[in-house]
Amino acid sequence: MSLLYVPMHPGEVLKEPYLDPLEMGGIEFLRHLGVSRTRIERLIEGSSGITPDMALHRARVFSTTPAYWMDLQTNYDVSRAADKKTNDW
């Protein structure tokens, strides 16, 4: 499998095109979603991924679709798996 680019982690996508332009930090974002601080921090730093529940929340807050967020996660995961598989060979 050959990808032309390495997909960004959904947390990067959340931070760069959504939170940064709004000058909205993780804590303020939490107020909109009603989720734990740790959950958002882990997502933004890339140590956890988007779950279906998170996708629903982000879709509502940012007027996107849940599929948009889940696709970001899937593309990221597939890219990582392909890299790992290539390195294993």
Contacts in CASP RR format, 6 or more apart in sequence:
PFRMAT RR
TARGET T0000
AUTHOR 0000-0000-0000
METHOD contacts of the structure
MODEL  1
MSLLYVPMHPGEVLKEPYLDPLEMGGIEFLRHLGVSRTRIERLIEGSSGI
TPDMALHRARVFSTTPAYWMDLQTNYDVSRAADKKTNDW
1 78 0 8 1.000
1 82 0 8 1.000
3 79 0 8 1.000
3 82 0 8 1.000
6 79 0 8 1.000
6 83 0 8 1.000
7 72 0 8 1.000
7 75 0 8 1.000
7 76 0 8 1.000
7 79 0 8 1.000
8 16 0 8 1.000
8 72 0 8 1.000
8 76 0 8 1.000
9 46 0 8 1.000
9 49 0 8 1.000
9 76 0 8 1.000
10 43 0 8 1.000
10 49 0 8 1.000
10 50 0 8 1.000
10 69 0 8 1.000
10 72 0 8 1.000
10 73 0 8 1.000
10 76 0 8 1.000
11 43 0 8 1.000
11 44 0 8 1.000
11 45 0 8 1.000
11 46 0 8 1.000
11 49 0 8 1.000
11 50 0 8 1.000
12 44 0 8 1.000
12 46 0 8 1.000
13 72 0 8 1.000
14 43 0 8 1.000
14 44 0 8 1.000
14 58 0 8 1.000
15 44 0 8 1.000
18 24 0 8 1.000
18 62 0 8 1.000
19 25 0 8 1.000
19 26 0 8 1.000
19 29 0 8 1.000
19 44 0 8 1.000
26 37 0 8 1.000
26 40 0 8 1.000
26 41 0 8 1.000
26 44 0 8 1.000
27 37 0 8 1.000
29 40 0 8 1.000
29 61 0 8 1.000
30 36 0 8 1.000
30 37 0 8 1.000
30 40 0 8 1.000
32 61 0 8 1.000
33 40 0 8 1.000
33 57 0 8 1.000
33 58 0 8 1.000
33 61 0 8 1.000
35 54 0 8 1.000
35 57 0 8 1.000
39 48 0 8 1.000
39 54 0 8 1.000
42 48 0 8 1.000
42 49 0 8 1.000
43 49 0 8 1.000
43 50 0 8 1.000
43 54 0 8 1.000
49 73 0 8 1.000
50 58 0 8 1.000
50 69 0 8 1.000
50 70 0 8 1.000
50 72 0 8 1.000
50 73 0 8 1.000
52 66 0 8 1.000
52 70 0 8 1.000
54 69 0 8 1.000
55 66 0 8 1.000
55 67 0 8 1.000
55 68 0 8 1.000
55 69 0 8 1.000
55 70 0 8 1.000
55 73 0 8 1.000
56 66 0 8 1.000
58 64 0 8 1.000
58 66 0 8 1.000
58 69 0 8 1.000
59 65 0 8 1.000
59 66 0 8 1.000
59 68 0 8 1.000
59 69 0 8 1.000
END
